[in-house]
Amino acid sequence: EQNLEYMQVKFLLLYQVFECRSSMSLVGPMRNGAAGFQRVKRGWVWNQFFVLEEYMGSDPQYVGKLHTDLDKGDSVVKYTLSGDGAGSIFTIDQTTGDIHALRSLDREEKPYYTLRAQAVDINTNRPLEPESEFVIKVQDINDNEPKFLEGPYRASVPEMSPVGTYVTQVTATDADDPTYGNSARVVYSILHGQPYFSVDPKTGVIKTALPNMDREVKEQYQVLIQAKDMGGQLGGLAGTTNVNITLSDVNDNPPRFSKSNYYWQVPESSAVGSAVGRIKAHDLDIGKNAEVEYTIVPGDGGAMFDIATNEHNQEGIIILKRPLDFETKKAYTFKVDASNTHLDPRFQSFGAFKDTATVKINVLDVDEPPVFNKPSYVMDVYEDTPVGTIIGAVTAQDLDANSSPVRYSIDWKSDLDSYFDIDPVEGTISTNELLDRESIAQHNISVVATKLSNPVLTSRVAVTVHVLDINEFPPELASPYETFVCENAKVGQVIQIFSAKDKDLPSAGQQFSFKSPKEDIKNKNFTIRDFGNNTAGIVTKRSGFRRRLQEIYFLPVVIEDNGYPPKSSTGTLTIRVCGCESDGSLLTCSAEAIFLPVGLSTGALIAILLSTVLALLVLSIIGRRQKKKETLMSSKEDIRDNVIHYDDEGGGEEDTHAFDMGTLRNPKVVKENLYRRDVKPEIKRRPRLTVSQDSADIRDFINQRLKEHDIDNSAPPYDSLATYAYEGDGSVAESLSSIDSLAVDLEEDYDYLSEWGPRFKTLAGIFGENTFWVLCNLYSQ
């Protein structure tokens, strides 16, 4: 058949060549003297030649012939060939113009060749015709079978699918020329896989051909598909491929128990939450379609048991929800349903997709420890209760069928000091020592119940004993209150709120009451007002308090609690009369302040007081120095931090820098680093700081000045006062300002400190110690 087809194609080609040869001619140019060549009638038009692919002959395959009308057969015309494959694949007879193919050609490798032909004069090589282009086309034969380039194929289709359900599509390609004949026209057929699947002969689409294919019966199918060219006719070439088709699972099977009844025996001592049994329903489906959900049917075991699904093996685990008690119930019977989690509505029908099994659980009796009738006990007892007093009792029972007596004891680790005792038979707890709430307010003990028939079986219970308080301490003031009343206080003004405390155990209902004692009811100055919330206030009964008349008042108050029996005590509140601003803010409580002139400012009062104190101090010092040397100091000289007097001529203008009088006139102005120009200072002192009105700044300033004087070895022992009231010894300038006057015997000159020490204390007491030294430093600047 193939030889016959080959001969038919060859005959067709030879006929085409013959037609071309009978109609092809080249009309060459004609000579016309010196006018050169002139184109004349062309006898043919270039077209394409054909050459048969896969030529198997022994001689070169004849392709066609080139000829020009100028060729008279006298061998003066030479034919040339150039282009694709010229000389290697195609050759031309230069004399006759015959073209031959030197080797077999493959259309699938190269379907056509483009060449150029020319007729030239054999002697001069001058073109007789312009170069022309033509095509040699390789004529296709059916030498390629269809191929499945994407095979083998894998596909899946749900089980139980109806006939005609799409599975997949296969595609075969043929390398032959689809435009010539039927060499590339492919037809599909199924060689293996009937009657389950079918294939469309033109498109290669595979579909199901058998209804209700069950995955649980057969899951894998191997289908063989053939593709044949030549339209499937006899003699065409064919190719095949395998298609592996898997039936995917659908939930078309319910879970099934392997047996309908399950029996277990469970000890009554089993812990809550423990597994008491396992059941399993098998499902022929796979994946999520085989997931099983177990439920206990409401009834006998619903309250005692629960069931959960093990996700790994789909087992149903029965779990104990409540403690078992053989004496209460000895057996349980209930039903368990198994159903799929993911249902397919196509296959679901009432009651068809679940299975039921019966479970029976027998409870086994276990010898158990005694059981207390309460989980814990709380008892109350008053402190100082007589030894041996019963404060309560505990009770435990053996709930087993063969009930055994129970004996009680106190765990010695919970009552190291043996405060309590227990009756081993009755379980009554009594005191063994006197109890003191102030020492231990709560006792936590553990009582042990032991089974007499089996001492190994014991149980424990916690007992909390609260020691109740006896009202044995009277109430007292909560703190030592610092109370003052302003001179400008009004009648009925609350000047102090106070409360009470009690060493006894406080309780929610504890209440304190406050009142004045009977003997103080006629007090015309102050009274006590009870606010009813465990606080009270001191209330003025008059106005016009004066420190110069009475500086301190004492107010007794009676405090009583609501204990049984009630306890009371009397406390005393001290009230100091103080001077206050109009808004009630405290100014001073010192009695001496009342003798100061009225109408002066605070600064003026401070200046007057300091001037008086320092003047007295300087006069005293001068008096003591005059016992040894006659003083030359005038009483009109300035007194300051470092008091320096000159009664004789000094160093001229340079002495005016020994002290700046402007400092006294304006205490806020301090000139730093002022030294005498006529004397070279031995030690350079640190500059003084300006005093601010803020108390913290004043405190820092005082501390700084004290440190300066402490480390200054050149200053006299009294630090803040240096006087020069007599001619100094060894004065170089023969002047009263000799610095060498410091060389005198200090111990002899400053004995006055022992005399003035008490006076300084008195002054400091009047102004307050901090205020006194601040004023001294302010004045010195």
C-alpha positions in Angstrom: 0.0 0.0 0.0 2.8 2.4 0.8 4.6 1.6 -2.5 1.4 2.2 -4.4 0.9 5.6 -2.6 4.5 6.4 -3.4 4.0 5.7 -7.1 0.9 7.8 -7.2 2.7 10.8 -5.7 5.7 10.3 -8.1 3.4 10.1 -11.1 1.8 13.4 -10.0 5.1 15.1 -9.7 6.4 13.8 -13.1 3.2 15.2 -14.7 3.8 18.6 -13.1 7.4 18.7 -14.2 6.3 17.7 -17.7 3.8 20.5 -17.9 6.4 23.0 -16.7 9.0 21.8 -19.2 6.6 22.1 -22.1 5.7 25.7 -21.2 9.1 27.1 -20.0 11.4 29.1 -22.2 13.8 32.0 -21.8 13.7 34.7 -24.4 17.2 36.3 -24.5 18.1 39.8 -25.6 18.8 40.5 -29.2 21.8 42.4 -30.6 21.0 45.6 -32.4 24.3 47.0 -33.5 25.9 49.3 -31.0 22.6 49.8 -29.3 23.3 46.8 -27.1 20.8 44.3 -25.7 17.1 44.8 -25.9 14.5 42.7 -24.1 12.1 40.8 -26.2 9.2 38.5 -25.6 9.5 36.3 -22.4 8.2 32.9 -23.1 7.5 31.8 -19.5 7.0 33.0 -15.9 9.0 31.7 -13.0 7.0 29.4 -10.6 8.0 26.8 -8.1 9.6 23.4 -8.6 8.8 20.3 -6.6 11.0 17.7 -5.2 9.8 14.6 -3.4 11.0 14.2 0.2 12.7 11.1 1.4 13.7 10.1 -2.2 15.2 6.6 -2.0 16.4 6.2 -5.7 20.0 5.5 -6.6 20.3 8.4 -9.1 20.0 12.1 -8.3 16.4 13.1 -8.2 15.4 15.2 -11.2 13.8 18.5 -10.2 13.3 20.5 -13.4 14.9 22.3 -16.3 15.9 25.9 -17.1 15.9 27.0 -20.7 16.1 30.3 -22.7 15.1 31.0 -26.3 18.6 32.3 -26.9 19.9 28.8 -26.5 20.0 27.4 -30.1 21.8 24.2 -29.0 25.1 25.5 -30.2 26.6 25.5 -26.7 27.0 29.2 -26.4 24.6 29.6 -23.4 25.7 28.6 -19.9 23.3 28.2 -17.0 24.3 29.0 -13.4 22.5 28.4 -10.1 22.9 30.1 -6.7 21.0 30.4 -3.4 19.9 27.8 -0.7 21.7 24.5 -1.2 23.1 25.4 -4.6 26.0 23.1 -5.4 25.5 21.0 -2.2 21.9 19.9 -2.4 21.0 21.1 -5.9 23.1 21.1 -9.1 22.4 22.3 -12.6 23.8 21.2 -15.9 25.4 24.3 -17.3 24.7 23.3 -20.9 21.2 21.7 -20.7 19.9 23.6 -17.6 18.7 20.4 -15.9 18.4 20.7 -12.1 18.9 17.6 -9.9 18.7 17.0 -6.1 21.9 15.3 -4.9 20.5 13.8 -1.7 17.3 12.9 0.0 15.4 15.8 1.6 13.2 16.1 4.7 10.3 18.4 4.5 10.0 18.6 8.3 13.6 19.8 8.4 13.3 22.4 5.6 10.1 22.7 3.6 11.4 24.8 0.7 14.6 26.3 -0.8 14.9 29.6 -2.6 17.4 29.8 -5.5 18.5 32.2 -8.2 19.1 31.2 -11.9 20.9 33.0 -14.7 21.8 32.4 -18.4 25.2 33.9 -19.5 27.3 33.8 -22.6 29.7 30.9 -22.2 32.6 32.8 -23.8 32.2 36.2 -22.2 30.2 35.4 -19.1 27.9 38.2 -20.0 24.3 37.8 -18.7 21.9 37.0 -21.4 19.0 37.3 -19.0 18.6 39.2 -15.7 19.1 36.9 -12.7 15.7 35.5 -11.5 14.6 33.8 -8.3 12.5 30.7 -7.9 11.5 28.2 -5.2 12.0 24.5 -5.0 9.4 23.1 -2.6 9.9 19.7 -0.8 6.7 17.7 -1.5 5.4 16.1 1.8 4.9 12.4 2.2 3.3 10.7 5.2 6.5 9.9 7.0 5.7 11.1 10.6 3.3 9.4 13.0 1.2 11.5 15.5 2.9 12.0 18.9 1.5 12.8 22.3 4.0 15.4 23.6 2.4 15.8 27.0 1.9 12.1 27.8 1.5 10.0 29.8 -1.5 11.7 31.4 -2.9 11.7 34.9 -6.5 12.6 35.6 -9.2 12.1 38.3 -12.9 12.1 38.3 -15.3 11.8 41.3 -16.7 8.3 41.9 -20.4 7.7 41.2 -20.2 10.4 38.4 -22.9 10.1 35.7 -22.1 9.0 32.1 -20.4 11.7 30.0 -18.6 13.4 32.9 -15.5 15.1 31.6 -12.2 13.5 32.7 -9.4 15.1 30.6 -8.3 15.9 27.1 -5.3 14.4 25.2 -3.6 16.1 22.1 -1.4 14.5 19.5 0.7 16.4 16.9 1.8 15.3 13.4 4.9 16.8 11.9 3.6 16.2 8.3 2.2 19.0 6.2 -1.3 19.8 7.3 -2.0 21.7 4.0 -1.3 18.8 1.7 -3.3 15.6 1.8 -4.3 13.8 5.0 -0.9 13.2 6.3 -1.5 15.4 9.3 -5.2 14.7 9.9 -5.4 12.8 13.2 -8.2 10.7 14.6 -8.4 9.5 18.2 -9.6 6.1 19.5 -9.5 4.2 22.7 -7.6 0.9 22.6 -7.9 -0.1 26.3 -10.3 1.3 29.0 -13.7 0.3 27.7 -16.4 0.2 28.9 -15.5 2.7 31.6 -14.3 5.6 29.4 -14.7 7.0 25.9 -12.7 9.5 23.8 -13.9 12.0 21.2 -12.2 11.0 17.8 -11.7 14.6 16.8 -10.9 16.5 20.0 -9.4 13.8 22.2 -11.7 14.6 25.1 -12.0 11.6 27.5 -15.3 11.1 29.4 -16.9 8.5 31.6 -18.8 5.8 29.8 -20.1 3.7 32.7 -22.4 5.0 35.5 -21.9 4.7 39.3 -18.2 3.7 39.2 -17.4 3.0 42.9 -14.0 4.0 44.3 -14.3 1.4 47.0 -14.6 -1.3 44.3 -11.8 0.0 42.0 -9.9 3.2 42.4 -7.3 3.3 39.5 -7.9 2.9 35.8 -5.3 2.8 33.0 -6.6 3.9 29.6 -4.7 3.5 26.3 -5.5 6.2 23.6 -4.4 6.0 20.0 -4.0 8.9 17.5 -3.8 7.9 13.7 -3.1 10.2 10.7 -4.5 10.0 7.2 -7.9 10.5 8.8 -7.7 7.1 10.4 -7.7 5.4 7.0 -5.8 2.3 6.3 -2.1 2.9 5.8 -2.0 5.9 8.2 0.7 6.2 10.9 -0.4 6.0 14.6 0.9 6.9 18.1 -0.4 6.0 21.5 -0.3 7.3 25.1 -1.4 6.1 28.6 -3.9 8.0 30.7 -4.0 7.1 34.4 -7.4 7.9 35.8 -8.2 7.9 39.5 -11.7 7.9 41.0 -11.7 10.6 43.7 -13.7 9.8 46.9 -17.1 11.1 47.7 -18.9 10.5 51.0 -21.1 7.7 49.7 -20.5 5.4 52.7 -21.7 5.8 56.3 -19.5 4.8 59.3 -20.2 1.3 60.6 -19.4 -0.2 64.0 -17.7 -3.6 63.8 -20.0 -4.8 66.6 -23.2 -3.6 68.1 -22.5 -4.0 71.8 -19.4 -3.0 73.9 -18.8 -4.1 77.5 -16.3 -2.6 80.1 -15.6 -2.9 83.8 -14.4 0.3 85.4 -13.2 0.7 89.1 -15.1 3.2 91.1 -11.8 4.9 92.0 -11.2 6.0 88.4 -10.2 9.7 88.1 -12.5 12.2 86.5 -11.3 12.9 83.0 -9.8 9.5 82.5 -10.6 7.3 79.5 -12.7 4.3 80.5 -13.1 2.7 77.0 -12.6 3.1 73.2 -14.9 2.3 70.3 -14.5 2.7 66.6 -16.8 2.9 63.6 -15.1 2.1 60.2 -15.8 4.2 57.1 -14.9 3.0 53.6 -14.4 6.5 52.5 -11.1 8.3 52.9 -9.9 11.8 54.0 -12.4 14.1 55.4 -15.2 11.9 54.1 -14.1 9.3 56.7 -14.1 11.7 59.6 -16.5 10.3 62.3 -18.3 12.2 65.0 -19.4 10.3 68.1 -22.3 11.3 70.4 -23.8 9.7 73.5 -27.6 9.4 73.1 -29.3 11.2 76.1 -30.2 8.7 78.7 -28.5 6.6 81.4 -24.9 7.6 80.7 -25.2 11.2 79.5 -24.5 12.8 82.8 -21.6 10.5 83.8 -19.7 10.0 80.6 -18.6 12.0 77.6 -17.1 10.9 74.3 -14.4 12.5 72.1 -12.9 11.6 68.7 -9.3 10.8 68.2 -8.4 12.7 65.0 -5.6 10.4 64.1 -7.4 7.0 64.1 -11.0 8.2 64.3 -11.6 6.2 67.5 -14.3 7.3 70.0 -12.8 7.7 73.5 -15.3 7.5 76.4 -14.3 9.8 79.2 -15.5 9.8 82.8 -17.2 13.2 83.7 -18.1 12.5 87.3 -16.8 10.3 90.1 -18.1 6.7 90.1 -19.6 5.3 93.3 -20.3 1.6 93.4 -22.5 2.0 96.5 -24.7 4.5 94.6 -24.9 2.9 91.1 -23.2 -0.3 89.9 -23.8 -0.2 86.1 -24.5 2.2 83.3 -26.0 1.4 79.8 -26.2 3.9 77.0 -26.1 4.2 73.2 -23.4 5.9 71.1 -24.1 7.3 67.5 -21.4 7.5 64.9 -21.9 9.8 61.9 -19.9 11.6 59.3 -18.7 15.1 59.9 -18.9 16.1 56.2 -22.1 14.9 54.5 -22.8 14.8 50.8 -26.4 15.7 50.1 -26.4 13.6 46.9 -26.1 10.4 49.0 -27.7 11.4 52.3 -31.0 9.9 53.3 -32.8 9.8 56.6 -30.9 7.5 59.0 -28.7 6.1 56.3 -25.4 7.8 57.3 -25.0 6.9 60.9 -24.7 3.8 63.0 -25.5 3.1 66.6 -23.8 0.8 69.2 -24.8 0.0 72.8 -22.3 0.5 75.6 -22.5 -1.1 79.0 -20.2 -0.2 81.9 -20.0 -2.1 85.1 -18.6 -0.3 88.2 -16.2 -2.3 90.3 -16.2 -1.8 94.0 -12.9 -0.5 95.5 -11.9 -0.2 99.1 -11.8 3.6 99.5 -10.6 6.0 102.3 -13.1 7.7 104.6 -14.9 10.7 103.2 -15.5 13.9 105.3 -19.0 15.4 105.1 -17.4 18.8 104.4 -14.5 19.8 102.1 -13.2 22.1 104.9 -14.2 23.3 108.4 -14.1 26.7 110.0 -14.4 27.2 113.8 -14.4 30.2 116.1 -13.2 30.4 119.7 -12.6 33.3 122.0 -9.2 34.0 123.3 -8.5 33.0 126.9 -11.1 30.2 126.6 -10.4 27.6 129.3 -8.3 24.5 128.4 -10.5 21.6 127.4 -13.3 23.6 125.9 -14.9 21.9 122.8 -14.9 24.3 119.8 -16.3 22.0 117.1 -16.3 18.6 115.5 -15.4 16.9 112.2 -17.2 13.9 110.7 -16.0 11.3 108.2 -17.6 8.0 107.0 -16.5 4.9 105.2 -18.9 4.7 102.2 -17.9 1.2 101.2 -20.4 -1.7 101.4 -18.5 -3.2 104.3 -18.4 0.0 106.2 -15.5 0.3 108.7 -15.2 2.5 111.8 -13.2 5.7 111.4 -10.5 7.1 113.8 -9.5 10.8 113.9 -6.2 12.5 114.7 -4.5 15.9 114.2 -1.5 16.1 111.9 1.3 17.1 114.3 3.0 19.0 111.5 0.0 21.4 111.3 -0.1 22.0 115.1 3.5 22.0 116.4 2.6 23.8 119.7 -0.3 21.4 120.5 -2.9 24.2 120.9 -5.7 21.7 120.1 -6.8 18.1 120.8 -9.3 15.8 119.1 -11.4 12.9 120.3 -10.3 9.9 118.1 -13.8 8.4 118.1 -16.1 11.4 118.1 -14.0 13.8 116.2 -14.6 16.7 118.6 -11.9 19.4 118.7 -11.0 21.1 122.0 -8.5 23.6 123.2 -5.3 22.2 124.7 -3.7 25.6 125.7 -4.9 29.2 126.4 -5.2 31.1 123.1 -4.1 34.7 122.6 -5.5 36.6 119.6 -2.7 39.2 119.8 -0.1 36.4 119.4 -1.9 34.1 116.8 -5.2 35.3 115.4 -5.8 32.2 113.2 -4.8 28.5 113.5 -4.7 26.2 110.5 -4.7 22.5 111.3 -5.1 19.3 109.4 -7.3 16.5 110.7 -6.7 12.9 109.5 -9.4 10.3 109.2 -8.1 6.7 109.2 -10.1 3.6 108.2 -9.9 1.2 111.1 -10.1 -1.9 108.9 -7.3 -0.6 106.6 -5.1 2.0 108.3 -3.4 2.7 105.0 -6.5 4.3 103.7 -6.6 7.9 105.1 -8.1 11.2 104.1 -7.4 14.7 105.3 -9.4 17.9 105.8 -8.4 21.5 106.6 -9.7 23.1 109.8 -9.4 26.8 110.3 -9.8 28.1 113.8 -10.4 31.9 114.2 -9.4 33.3 117.6 -12.0 35.9 118.5 -11.0 39.0 120.3 -12.1 39.9 123.8 -12.4 43.6 124.5 -9.4 44.0 126.8 -7.8 47.2 125.6 -9.4 50.6 125.8 -9.2 52.9 122.8 -6.7 55.8 122.7 -5.9 58.7 120.5 -4.6 57.7 117.1 -1.6 60.0 117.3 -0.2 62.8 119.5 -1.9 65.7 117.7 -0.2 69.1 117.4 -3.1 71.5 117.7 -3.2 75.3 117.6 -5.9 78.0 117.7 -5.5 81.3 116.0 -5.9 84.5 118.0 -8.4 85.6 115.4 -10.4 82.3 115.6 -14.2 82.6 115.5 -16.8 80.9 117.7 -17.8 77.4 116.6 -14.7 76.9 114.4 -13.4 73.4 114.1 -9.6 73.7 114.7 -8.7 70.0 114.8 -10.1 66.6 113.7 -8.8 63.6 115.5 -9.6 59.8 115.6 -8.8 56.8 117.9 -7.2 53.4 117.7 -7.7 50.2 119.6 -5.3 47.3 120.1 -8.2 44.9 120.0 -9.2 43.1 116.8 -11.0 45.7 114.6 -14.3 44.5 113.1 -16.8 45.9 110.6 -19.1 47.0 113.5 -16.4 48.6 115.7 -17.4 52.2 116.7 -15.7 54.8 118.8 -17.5 57.7 120.6 -15.9 60.9 121.8 -17.1 63.3 124.5 -15.8 65.7 127.1 -15.5 64.4 130.7 -18.2 65.5 133.2 -15.8 67.8 135.1 -14.9 69.6 131.8 -18.5 70.2 130.6 -18.3 73.8 131.8 -15.2 74.5 129.7 -15.8 78.0 128.2 -13.0 77.8 125.6 -13.3 74.5 123.7 -15.7 71.6 123.3 -15.7 68.1 121.6 -18.0 67.4 118.7 -18.4 63.7 117.8 -19.0 63.3 114.0 -20.3 59.7 114.3 -17.8 58.2 111.9 -15.0 57.3 114.3 -13.7 60.9 114.2 -14.3 64.0 116.3 -13.3 67.7 116.2 -12.2 70.4 118.6 -14.6 73.3 118.4 -14.0 76.8 119.8 -16.6 78.1 122.1 -15.4 81.7 122.1 -13.2 84.1 120.2 -10.5 86.5 121.3 -7.7 84.2 122.3 -4.5 86.1 123.3 -1.0 84.6 123.7 0.0 87.2 126.3 -2.9 86.1 128.5 -2.6 82.2 128.0 -0.4 80.5 125.5 -1.4 76.8 126.0 -4.7 75.1 126.8 -5.3 71.5 127.8 -8.5 69.8 126.6 -9.4 66.3 128.0 -11.5 63.9 125.8 -13.1 60.6 126.7 -12.9 57.8 124.1 -15.2 54.8 124.4 -15.5 51.7 122.1 -18.5 49.5 121.5 -17.0 46.2 122.7 -18.5 44.1 125.4 -17.9 45.1 128.0 -17.2 48.6 126.6 -13.8 50.1 127.3 -12.9 53.8 127.6 -10.0 56.0 128.2 -9.3 59.7 128.6 -6.8 61.5 126.5 -5.5 65.1 126.6 -5.2 67.4 123.6 -2.8 70.3 123.9 -3.9 73.5 122.1 -1.3 76.3 121.5 -2.4 79.9 120.8 -0.7 81.2 117.7 -0.7 84.3 115.5 -2.3 83.7 112.1 -2.9 85.6 108.9 -6.4 86.7 108.1 -6.9 83.5 106.0 -6.0 81.3 109.0 -2.4 80.4 107.9 0.0 80.1 110.8 2.5 83.0 111.5 4.1 82.3 114.8 3.3 80.6 118.1 6.2 82.3 120.2 5.1 84.2 123.2 7.9 86.8 122.9 6.5 88.0 119.6 3.6 89.7 121.3 5.9 92.4 122.7 7.2 93.7 119.4 5.9 97.0 118.2 2.8 96.9 116.2 2.8 98.2 112.6 6.3 97.3 111.6 7.2 95.1 108.7 8.8 91.7 109.1 12.1 93.0 107.8 12.1 95.9 110.1 11.4 93.7 113.1 14.2 91.4 112.2 16.6 94.3 111.8 15.7 95.7 115.2 16.0 92.4 116.9 19.4 91.6 115.4 20.7 95.0 116.0 19.8 94.7 119.7 21.2 91.2 120.1 24.5 92.0 118.3 24.9 95.3 120.0 24.6 93.5 123.4 27.1 90.9 122.2 29.6 93.5 121.0 29.3 95.6 124.2 30.0 92.5 126.3 33.0 91.6 124.2 34.4 95.2 124.5 33.8 95.2 128.3 35.8 92.0 128.7 38.7 93.3 126.5 38.9 96.6 128.5 39.9 94.6 131.5 43.3 94.1 129.9 43.7 97.0 127.4 42.0 100.3 127.1 39.7 100.2 124.1 39.9 102.8 121.4 36.6 101.7 119.7 33.8 104.2 119.4 30.2 103.1 120.1 29.1 104.7 116.9 31.1 102.2 114.7 29.3 99.7 112.5 28.8 96.2 113.7 28.9 93.4 111.0 30.0 89.9 110.3 33.7 90.8 110.5 33.7 94.0 112.7 36.8 96.1 112.1 37.3 99.4 113.9 40.0 102.0 113.3 40.3 104.9 115.9 43.4 106.2 114.4 44.6 107.1 111.0 44.8 104.1 108.8 45.8 103.4 105.2 43.9 106.2 103.6 41.5 105.5 100.8 42.7 101.9 100.7 41.0 101.3 104.1 37.7 102.3 102.7 37.6 99.0 100.9 37.8 97.0 104.1 34.0 97.1 104.2 31.3 98.4 102.0 28.7 100.4 103.9 26.3 99.9 101.1 26.0 96.2 102.2 24.4 97.3 105.4 22.0 99.6 103.7 21.0 97.0 101.2 21.4 93.4 102.6 20.6 91.9 99.2 23.8 93.4 97.7 26.9 91.4 98.4 30.2 92.4 96.9 32.5 89.4 96.4 36.2 89.1 96.9 36.7 92.4 98.7 40.1 92.4 100.5 42.1 95.2 102.0 44.5 96.7 99.6 47.1 97.5 102.3 47.3 94.0 103.6 47.9 90.9 101.5 45.5 88.2 102.6 47.1 84.9 103.7 44.2 82.7 102.7 41.8 83.4 99.9 38.2 83.0 101.1 35.4 81.7 98.9 32.9 84.4 97.8 29.7 84.7 99.7 26.4 83.9 98.2 23.4 86.0 97.9 20.6 85.0 100.3 17.3 84.3 98.6 13.9 84.4 100.3 13.4 80.6 99.7 14.0 78.6 102.9 15.9 75.9 101.0 18.3 78.6 99.6 18.8 80.0 103.1 19.5 76.5 104.5 22.1 75.9 101.8 23.7 79.3 102.4 24.0 78.6 106.1 25.5 75.2 105.6 28.0 76.7 103.1 29.1 79.4 105.6 29.5 76.9 108.4 31.8 74.8 106.2 33.8 77.8 105.2 34.4 78.8 108.8 35.1 75.2 109.9 38.0 74.8 107.4 39.3 78.4 107.8 42.4 78.1 110.1 43.0 81.9 110.1 39.6 82.8 111.7 39.1 83.1 115.4 37.3 80.3 117.2 33.9 82.1 117.3 34.0 82.2 113.4 31.5 84.9 112.8 32.9 87.9 114.8 36.4 89.5 114.6 37.0 92.7 116.5 39.9 95.1 116.5 39.3 97.4 119.5 42.9 98.2 120.5 46.3 98.8 119.0 47.7 95.6 117.6 51.2 94.4 118.6 53.9 94.5 116.0 52.0 96.7 113.5 54.2 97.4 110.5 52.2 100.5 109.6 52.0 101.6 113.3 48.3 101.7 112.8 45.3 100.3 114.7 44.5 98.2 111.6 47.5 95.9 112.1 46.5 92.4 111.0 49.2 91.1 113.4 46.8 91.9 116.3 45.4 88.4 115.7 48.5 87.1 117.3 47.1 87.8 120.8 46.3 85.0 123.1 42.9 83.8 121.9 42.1 81.7 124.8 42.5 84.6 127.2 40.5 87.0 125.0 37.5 84.8 124.3 36.5 83.4 127.6 33.3 85.5 127.2 31.9 82.6 125.1 31.2 80.5 128.2 29.2 83.4 129.6 27.3 84.2 126.3 26.6 80.6 125.5 23.3 80.4 127.5 22.3 83.8 126.1 22.7 82.5 122.5 20.6 79.5 123.4 17.9 81.9 124.8 17.9 84.0 121.6 17.8 80.9 119.5 14.9 79.6 121.5 13.0 82.9 121.0 13.4 83.0 117.2 14.1 79.3 116.5 17.6 78.0 116.0 17.5 78.1 112.2 15.8 81.5 112.0 18.3 83.0 114.5 21.4 82.0 112.5 19.7 83.1 109.2 19.0 86.5 110.7 22.6 86.7 112.0 24.0 86.0 108.5 21.6 88.3 106.8 22.5 91.1 109.1 26.3 90.4 108.7 25.9 91.0 105.0 
